[in-house]
Amino acid sequence: MKVLLCFVVIMLDVARGDMAGECDVAFFYLELGCTPVASDNSTSCPQAFTCPDLHPDPTMCYYRGVPYAANAMVPQNLVKNPCSQRCTCQVYGAPQFECAAVDCVETFDKDLQQCVNVYEVDSCCSVGNVCGKDAIAKLKTCEVDGKIYREGEVFEPKNTMKTCICTAQWNGDIDCGIEIHYQNNILNNCAPMFFKNTRSCPISFKCPSSETKVVRGLNTRAVSSKCVFGNDTLAVGDEVIVEEKCTKCSCEVPPFVSCTQQNTCS
């Protein structure tokens, strides 16, 4: 199986505190090392975030504040994603990380009956399998979205675009690999695009183009922080009209404009 690293990341589904799971775009900002700005109203969610300079030198790649020159490789223990291997900085007019593709044998083996493929946090492919009703019944379980998963099984929680592993301890560190997969988009102040909700990993980024248009709105929350989209500065409540169907892009939690894509248009 050729893993689509920009869409699927193997990780454990345990939040970095309640904020990541309960507040819009917080999961995205926390991975980038941004600091929440306290809200002035009754909600506990931040009204904005303050981010470090994520890309001070356009001739370098950056990951977690560390610069990487062309052809420099990020140490694997820092990537926190076993499906992203040998991630190397490449500068072809714009900096980006390129990672080796991973092929997993179990995807092509359809002969295993009454077996559960077992995965570990630090492995992209399965590390083995458990076969037979009695052996499978002894595995610990996780219950997510009303379904039962056996220890070592992978699954995707509803509306998250995240692939998770059921473990006995059920703990770990979530990492979307935003800087690894979207280096150039961050440099160009593009908007992260989420599927259905903004409390998960982005599925892509939307960058300014001749087909995008900023529409000024009302800042009903009186938030002073601004969003940046390309070279445009937006206030909270402003929207960006894009060509993608069923997609809304707006300045809701600065400093990034965020986009949400739905299955159907309301």
C-alpha positions as CSV (number, residue, x, y, z in Angstrom):
1,M,0.0,0.0,0.0
2,K,1.3,3.4,-0.9
3,V,0.5,5.6,2.1
4,L,-1.0,9.0,1.4
5,L,0.9,10.8,4.0
6,C,-0.8,14.1,3.5
7,F,-4.2,12.6,4.4
8,V,-3.6,9.7,6.7
9,V,-1.4,9.7,9.7
10,I,-1.1,6.8,12.2
11,M,-1.4,8.1,15.7
12,L,-3.2,7.7,19.0
13,D,-6.5,9.6,19.5
14,V,-5.8,11.2,22.9
15,A,-5.9,15.0,23.0
16,R,-3.3,17.4,24.2
17,G,-5.7,18.5,26.9
18,D,-9.3,19.2,26.5
19,M,-8.7,22.3,24.3
20,A,-7.5,20.3,21.3
21,G,-10.7,18.2,21.2
22,E,-13.2,20.9,22.2
23,C,-12.1,24.2,20.6
24,D,-12.1,25.0,16.9
25,V,-8.7,24.9,15.2
26,A,-6.9,24.5,18.5
27,F,-5.5,21.1,17.5
28,F,-3.9,22.7,14.4
29,Y,-2.4,25.6,16.4
30,L,-1.0,23.6,19.3
31,E,1.0,21.4,16.9
32,L,2.6,24.5,15.4
33,G,3.7,25.7,18.8
34,C,1.2,28.6,19.0
35,T,0.0,30.1,22.3
36,P,-3.7,30.6,23.0
37,V,-5.1,34.1,23.6
38,A,-7.6,34.1,26.4
39,S,-11.2,34.7,25.4
40,D,-13.0,37.8,26.8
41,N,-16.4,36.1,26.9
42,S,-17.8,33.1,28.8
43,T,-16.3,30.4,26.6
44,S,-13.1,28.6,27.6
45,C,-11.9,28.4,24.0
46,P,-9.3,30.9,22.8
47,Q,-10.4,33.7,20.6
48,A,-7.1,33.7,18.8
49,F,-3.6,32.3,18.9
50,T,-0.2,33.9,18.9
51,C,2.2,32.0,16.7
52,P,6.0,32.2,16.5
53,D,7.7,33.1,13.2
54,L,7.1,29.8,11.5
55,H,9.2,30.5,8.5
56,P,11.8,33.4,9.0
57,D,14.0,32.3,6.1
58,P,12.3,31.3,2.8
59,T,15.4,29.4,1.7
60,M,15.2,26.9,4.6
61,C,12.7,24.3,5.7
62,Y,11.4,24.5,9.3
63,Y,10.2,21.8,11.7
64,R,9.2,22.7,15.3
65,G,11.3,25.8,15.2
66,V,14.5,24.1,13.9
67,P,15.8,25.2,10.4
68,Y,16.9,22.6,7.8
69,A,19.0,23.5,4.8
70,A,18.5,21.9,1.4
71,N,19.1,18.1,1.5
72,A,19.1,18.1,5.3
73,M,17.0,15.3,6.9
74,V,14.8,15.5,10.0
75,P,15.8,13.0,12.6
76,Q,13.2,10.2,12.5
77,N,12.6,10.3,16.3
78,L,11.3,13.9,15.9
79,V,8.8,13.2,13.1
80,K,6.4,11.2,15.3
81,N,4.9,9.5,12.3
82,P,6.2,6.1,11.2
83,C,4.7,6.5,7.8
84,S,6.8,9.6,7.1
85,Q,10.3,8.2,6.6
86,R,13.6,10.0,5.6
87,C,11.9,13.4,5.4
88,T,14.4,15.7,3.6
89,C,14.3,19.4,3.0
90,Q,14.1,20.3,-0.7
91,V,14.2,23.8,-2.1
92,Y,12.8,24.0,-5.6
93,G,12.0,27.7,-5.7
94,A,10.0,27.1,-2.5
95,P,11.0,24.9,0.6
96,Q,9.3,21.6,1.2
97,F,9.9,18.3,2.9
98,E,9.9,15.2,0.8
99,C,9.4,11.8,2.6
100,A,9.9,8.3,1.3
101,A,6.7,6.3,0.4
102,V,5.9,3.2,2.5
103,D,4.4,0.0,1.2
104,C,2.7,-2.4,3.6
105,V,2.5,-6.1,2.8
106,E,-0.7,-6.8,4.6
107,T,-2.7,-4.7,2.2
108,F,-2.0,-7.2,-0.6
109,D,-2.6,-10.3,1.6
110,K,-6.3,-11.1,1.4
111,D,-6.0,-14.7,2.6
112,L,-6.0,-14.1,6.3
113,Q,-9.3,-15.3,7.7
114,Q,-10.4,-14.9,11.4
115,C,-7.3,-12.7,11.9
116,V,-6.6,-9.3,13.3
117,N,-3.6,-7.3,11.9
118,V,-1.7,-5.8,14.8
119,Y,-0.1,-2.4,14.6
120,E,2.2,-0.5,17.0
121,V,2.6,3.3,17.5
122,D,6.1,3.4,16.0
123,S,5.4,1.2,13.0
124,C,3.6,2.2,9.8
125,C,2.8,-1.4,8.7
126,S,1.4,-4.2,10.8
127,V,3.9,-6.0,13.1
128,G,2.0,-9.3,12.9
129,N,-1.5,-10.7,13.3
130,V,-3.6,-12.6,15.9
131,C,-5.6,-15.5,14.5
132,G,-8.4,-17.7,15.9
133,K,-11.5,-16.8,17.9
134,D,-10.0,-17.7,21.2
135,A,-6.8,-15.6,20.7
136,I,-8.8,-12.6,19.4
137,A,-11.2,-12.8,22.3
138,K,-8.2,-12.3,24.8
139,L,-7.2,-9.0,23.2
140,K,-8.2,-5.8,25.1
141,T,-10.7,-3.6,23.4
142,C,-11.4,0.1,22.7
143,E,-14.9,1.5,22.2
144,V,-15.1,4.4,19.8
145,D,-18.2,5.8,18.1
146,G,-20.2,2.9,19.4
147,K,-17.9,0.3,17.8
148,I,-15.5,-2.2,19.4
149,Y,-11.9,-2.4,18.2
150,R,-9.3,-5.0,19.3
151,E,-5.9,-4.1,20.7
152,G,-3.6,-3.3,17.8
153,E,-6.4,-2.6,15.3
154,V,-6.4,0.6,13.4
155,F,-9.6,2.7,12.9
156,E,-10.7,6.2,11.9
157,P,-12.9,8.0,14.4
158,K,-16.0,9.7,12.8
159,N,-15.3,13.0,11.1
160,T,-11.7,13.3,12.2
161,M,-9.6,12.3,9.1
162,K,-7.3,10.6,11.6
163,T,-6.2,7.0,11.7
164,C,-5.8,5.7,15.2
165,I,-4.5,2.6,17.0
166,C,-6.3,0.8,19.8
167,T,-3.8,0.2,22.6
168,A,-4.1,-1.3,26.1
169,Q,-3.0,2.0,27.7
170,W,-4.9,4.3,25.2
171,N,-2.6,7.2,25.5
172,G,-0.1,8.9,23.2
173,D,0.7,12.0,21.2
174,I,-1.3,13.2,18.2
175,D,0.7,14.6,15.3
176,C,-0.7,15.7,12.0
177,G,2.7,16.4,10.5
178,I,1.5,19.8,9.3
179,E,5.0,21.3,8.9
180,I,6.3,18.1,7.2
181,H,3.5,18.0,4.6
182,Y,2.5,21.6,4.2
183,Q,5.8,23.5,4.5
184,N,5.3,25.8,1.5
185,N,1.6,26.4,2.4
186,I,2.6,27.8,5.8
187,L,5.2,30.0,4.2
188,N,2.7,31.5,1.8
189,N,0.0,32.1,4.5
190,C,-2.5,29.7,3.0
191,A,-5.6,28.5,4.8
192,P,-5.8,25.0,6.3
193,M,-8.8,23.0,4.9
194,F,-10.6,20.6,7.2
195,F,-13.3,18.1,6.5
196,K,-16.6,18.6,8.4
197,N,-15.0,20.2,11.5
198,T,-11.8,22.1,12.4
199,R,-10.9,19.9,15.4
200,S,-8.8,17.4,13.5
201,C,-6.0,17.3,11.0
202,P,-6.2,19.4,7.9
203,I,-6.8,17.5,4.6
204,S,-5.1,20.2,2.5
205,F,-4.5,23.9,2.3
206,K,-6.2,26.6,0.2
207,C,-3.8,29.3,-1.2
208,P,-4.7,32.7,-2.6
209,S,-5.3,32.7,-6.4
210,S,-7.1,34.7,-9.1
211,E,-10.2,32.7,-8.2
212,T,-10.3,33.5,-4.5
213,K,-12.0,36.7,-3.2
214,V,-12.0,38.3,0.3
215,V,-15.5,39.4,1.4
216,R,-15.7,41.7,4.4
217,G,-18.1,40.7,7.2
218,L,-19.1,41.7,10.7
219,N,-16.8,41.2,13.7
220,T,-19.6,40.5,16.1
221,R,-17.2,39.1,18.7
222,A,-15.1,42.3,18.7
223,V,-11.9,40.3,18.4
224,S,-8.9,42.5,17.8
225,S,-6.6,39.8,16.4
226,K,-6.3,39.6,12.6
227,C,-5.9,36.7,10.1
228,V,-3.5,36.7,7.2
229,F,-4.3,35.1,3.9
230,G,-1.5,35.5,1.4
231,N,-0.9,39.2,1.4
232,D,-4.4,40.1,2.7
233,T,-5.2,41.0,6.3
234,L,-8.7,39.9,7.5
235,A,-10.7,40.7,10.6
236,V,-12.7,38.1,12.4
237,G,-16.0,37.6,10.4
238,D,-14.4,38.2,7.0
239,E,-14.7,35.4,4.5
240,V,-12.7,34.1,1.5
241,I,-14.8,32.9,-1.4
242,V,-13.2,29.8,-3.1
243,E,-14.1,27.8,-6.1
244,E,-14.4,24.5,-4.2
245,K,-18.0,23.4,-3.7
246,C,-19.5,23.0,-0.2
247,T,-16.5,24.8,1.3
248,K,-16.5,27.8,3.6
249,C,-13.3,29.8,4.4
250,S,-13.3,32.5,7.0
251,C,-11.3,34.3,9.7
252,E,-12.7,32.7,12.9
253,V,-9.7,32.0,15.1
254,P,-6.7,34.1,14.0
255,P,-4.0,34.2,12.7
256,F,-4.9,31.6,10.0
257,V,-8.0,31.7,7.8
258,S,-9.6,28.2,8.1
259,C,-11.7,26.3,5.6
260,T,-14.3,23.7,6.3
261,Q,-15.5,21.3,3.5
262,Q,-18.7,19.4,3.8
263,N,-20.1,16.3,1.9
264,T,-23.1,18.3,0.7
265,C,-23.9,21.9,0.4
266,S,-26.5,23.3,2.8
